[in-house]
Amino acid sequence: MHWFLLILAIAFETVGTTALKVSDGFTRLVPSAITLTCFVTSLVLLSLVLRTVPVGVAYAIWSGLGIVLIAAIGWTAFDQRLDAPAIIGMALIVAGIVVMQVFSRTTG
Protein backbone atom coordinates (compact mmCIF):
# COMPACT_ATOMS: atom_id res chain seq x y z
CA MET A 1 0.00 0.00 0.00
CA HIS A 2 2.83 2.42 0.81
CA TRP A 3 4.17 2.19 -2.77
CA PHE A 4 0.74 3.09 -4.14
CA LEU A 5 0.60 6.09 -1.80
CA LEU A 6 4.08 7.13 -2.94
CA ILE A 7 3.00 6.96 -6.58
CA LEU A 8 -0.02 9.12 -5.73
CA ALA A 9 2.22 11.58 -3.88
CA ILE A 10 4.48 11.81 -6.94
CA ALA A 11 1.48 12.32 -9.22
CA PHE A 12 0.06 15.12 -7.06
CA GLU A 13 3.48 16.78 -6.82
CA THR A 14 3.84 16.61 -10.60
CA VAL A 15 0.40 18.10 -11.23
CA GLY A 16 1.07 20.77 -8.61
CA THR A 17 4.37 21.76 -10.18
CA THR A 18 2.80 21.88 -13.63
CA ALA A 19 0.03 24.11 -12.27
CA LEU A 20 2.70 26.26 -10.61
CA LYS A 21 4.18 26.98 -14.03
CA VAL A 22 0.72 27.88 -15.37
CA SER A 23 -0.11 30.01 -12.30
CA ASP A 24 2.25 32.70 -13.59
CA GLY A 25 3.75 33.47 -10.19
CA PHE A 26 0.49 32.86 -8.31
CA THR A 27 -1.27 35.58 -10.32
CA ARG A 28 -3.90 33.22 -11.76
CA LEU A 29 -6.44 31.92 -9.23
CA VAL A 30 -7.36 28.46 -10.53
CA PRO A 31 -3.83 27.21 -11.27
CA SER A 32 -2.68 28.69 -7.94
CA ALA A 33 -5.41 26.81 -6.08
CA ILE A 34 -4.55 23.60 -7.92
CA THR A 35 -0.89 24.09 -7.01
CA LEU A 36 -1.56 24.53 -3.32
CA THR A 37 -4.07 21.69 -3.15
CA CYS A 38 -1.78 19.28 -4.98
CA PHE A 39 1.29 20.19 -2.93
CA VAL A 40 -0.54 19.75 0.37
CA THR A 41 -2.04 16.45 -0.80
CA SER A 42 1.36 15.25 -1.98
CA LEU A 43 3.00 16.04 1.34
CA VAL A 44 0.21 14.38 3.32
CA LEU A 45 0.58 11.23 1.20
CA LEU A 46 4.36 11.35 1.54
CA SER A 47 4.00 11.62 5.32
CA LEU A 48 1.91 8.45 5.31
CA VAL A 49 4.57 6.67 3.25
CA LEU A 50 7.20 7.69 5.80
CA ARG A 51 5.48 5.49 8.38
CA THR A 52 6.94 2.42 6.65
CA VAL A 53 9.59 3.56 4.16
CA PRO A 54 12.86 5.18 5.32
CA VAL A 55 12.84 8.93 4.71
CA GLY A 56 15.95 8.89 2.52
CA VAL A 57 14.52 6.23 0.24
CA ALA A 58 11.03 7.73 0.03
CA TYR A 59 12.33 11.23 -0.62
CA ALA A 60 14.83 10.04 -3.23
CA ILE A 61 12.08 8.28 -5.16
CA TRP A 62 9.54 11.11 -4.68
CA SER A 63 11.88 13.86 -5.77
CA GLY A 64 13.74 11.86 -8.42
CA LEU A 65 10.68 10.67 -10.28
CA GLY A 66 9.11 14.11 -9.83
CA ILE A 67 12.13 15.69 -11.55
CA VAL A 68 11.94 13.28 -14.47
CA LEU A 69 8.17 13.65 -14.89
CA ILE A 70 8.27 17.45 -14.68
CA ALA A 71 11.09 17.56 -17.24
CA ALA A 72 9.02 15.37 -19.57
CA ILE A 73 5.97 17.59 -19.10
CA GLY A 74 8.08 20.69 -19.66
CA TRP A 75 9.41 19.17 -22.86
CA THR A 76 6.01 18.13 -24.21
CA ALA A 77 3.63 20.78 -22.86
CA PHE A 78 5.84 23.86 -22.64
CA ASP A 79 8.34 23.17 -25.43
CA GLN A 80 11.26 23.28 -22.99
CA ARG A 81 14.12 21.39 -24.64
CA LEU A 82 16.57 19.17 -22.80
CA ASP A 83 20.16 18.74 -23.91
CA ALA A 84 22.11 15.49 -23.79
CA PRO A 85 23.64 16.08 -20.34
CA ALA A 86 20.18 16.75 -18.87
CA ILE A 87 18.78 13.56 -20.41
CA ILE A 88 21.77 11.54 -19.21
CA GLY A 89 21.41 12.99 -15.72
CA MET A 90 17.74 12.05 -15.58
CA ALA A 91 18.54 8.55 -16.84
CA LEU A 92 21.01 8.26 -13.97
CA ILE A 93 18.29 9.35 -11.52
CA VAL A 94 15.98 6.62 -12.82
CA ALA A 95 18.84 4.10 -12.72
CA GLY A 96 19.52 5.06 -9.10
CA ILE A 97 15.90 4.48 -8.18
CA VAL A 98 15.95 1.09 -9.91
CA VAL A 99 19.17 0.12 -8.09
CA MET A 100 17.59 1.07 -4.74
CA GLN A 101 14.47 -0.96 -5.48
CA VAL A 102 16.23 -4.03 -6.82
CA PHE A 103 19.33 -4.28 -4.65
CA SER A 104 18.74 -2.37 -1.40
CA ARG A 105 17.20 -3.93 1.67
CA THR A 106 16.27 -0.50 3.06
CA THR A 107 13.42 0.20 0.64
CA GLY A 108 10.77 -1.27 2.93
C-alpha positions as CSV (number, residue, x, y, z in Angstrom):
1,M,0.0,0.0,0.0
2,H,2.8,2.4,0.8
3,W,4.2,2.2,-2.8
4,F,0.7,3.1,-4.1
5,L,0.6,6.1,-1.8
6,L,4.1,7.1,-2.9
7,I,3.0,7.0,-6.6
8,L,0.0,9.1,-5.7
9,A,2.2,11.6,-3.9
10,I,4.5,11.8,-6.9
11,A,1.5,12.3,-9.2
12,F,0.1,15.1,-7.1
13,E,3.5,16.8,-6.8
14,T,3.8,16.6,-10.6
15,V,0.4,18.1,-11.2
16,G,1.1,20.8,-8.6
17,T,4.4,21.8,-10.2
18,T,2.8,21.9,-13.6
19,A,0.0,24.1,-12.3
20,L,2.7,26.3,-10.6
21,K,4.2,27.0,-14.0
22,V,0.7,27.9,-15.4
23,S,-0.1,30.0,-12.3
24,D,2.3,32.7,-13.6
25,G,3.8,33.5,-10.2
26,F,0.5,32.9,-8.3
27,T,-1.3,35.6,-10.3
28,R,-3.9,33.2,-11.8
29,L,-6.4,31.9,-9.2
30,V,-7.4,28.5,-10.5
31,P,-3.8,27.2,-11.3
32,S,-2.7,28.7,-7.9
33,A,-5.4,26.8,-6.1
34,I,-4.5,23.6,-7.9
35,T,-0.9,24.1,-7.0
36,L,-1.6,24.5,-3.3
37,T,-4.1,21.7,-3.2
38,C,-1.8,19.3,-5.0
39,F,1.3,20.2,-2.9
40,V,-0.5,19.8,0.4
41,T,-2.0,16.5,-0.8
42,S,1.4,15.2,-2.0
43,L,3.0,16.0,1.3
44,V,0.2,14.4,3.3
45,L,0.6,11.2,1.2
46,L,4.4,11.4,1.5
47,S,4.0,11.6,5.3
48,L,1.9,8.4,5.3
49,V,4.6,6.7,3.3
50,L,7.2,7.7,5.8
51,R,5.5,5.5,8.4
52,T,6.9,2.4,6.6
53,V,9.6,3.6,4.2
54,P,12.9,5.2,5.3
55,V,12.8,8.9,4.7
56,G,15.9,8.9,2.5
57,V,14.5,6.2,0.2
58,A,11.0,7.7,0.0
59,Y,12.3,11.2,-0.6
60,A,14.8,10.0,-3.2
61,I,12.1,8.3,-5.2
62,W,9.5,11.1,-4.7
63,S,11.9,13.9,-5.8
64,G,13.7,11.9,-8.4
65,L,10.7,10.7,-10.3
66,G,9.1,14.1,-9.8
67,I,12.1,15.7,-11.6
68,V,11.9,13.3,-14.5
69,L,8.2,13.6,-14.9
70,I,8.3,17.4,-14.7
71,A,11.1,17.6,-17.2
72,A,9.0,15.4,-19.6
73,I,6.0,17.6,-19.1
74,G,8.1,20.7,-19.7
75,W,9.4,19.2,-22.9
76,T,6.0,18.1,-24.2
77,A,3.6,20.8,-22.9
78,F,5.8,23.9,-22.6
79,D,8.3,23.2,-25.4
80,Q,11.3,23.3,-23.0
81,R,14.1,21.4,-24.6
82,L,16.6,19.2,-22.8
83,D,20.2,18.7,-23.9
84,A,22.1,15.5,-23.8
85,P,23.6,16.1,-20.3
86,A,20.2,16.8,-18.9
87,I,18.8,13.6,-20.4
88,I,21.8,11.5,-19.2
89,G,21.4,13.0,-15.7
90,M,17.7,12.0,-15.6
91,A,18.5,8.6,-16.8
92,L,21.0,8.3,-14.0
93,I,18.3,9.4,-11.5
94,V,16.0,6.6,-12.8
95,A,18.8,4.1,-12.7
96,G,19.5,5.1,-9.1
97,I,15.9,4.5,-8.2
98,V,16.0,1.1,-9.9
99,V,19.2,0.1,-8.1
100,M,17.6,1.1,-4.7
101,Q,14.5,-1.0,-5.5
102,V,16.2,-4.0,-6.8
103,F,19.3,-4.3,-4.6
104,S,18.7,-2.4,-1.4
105,R,17.2,-3.9,1.7
106,T,16.3,-0.5,3.1
107,T,13.4,0.2,0.6
108,G,10.8,-1.3,2.9
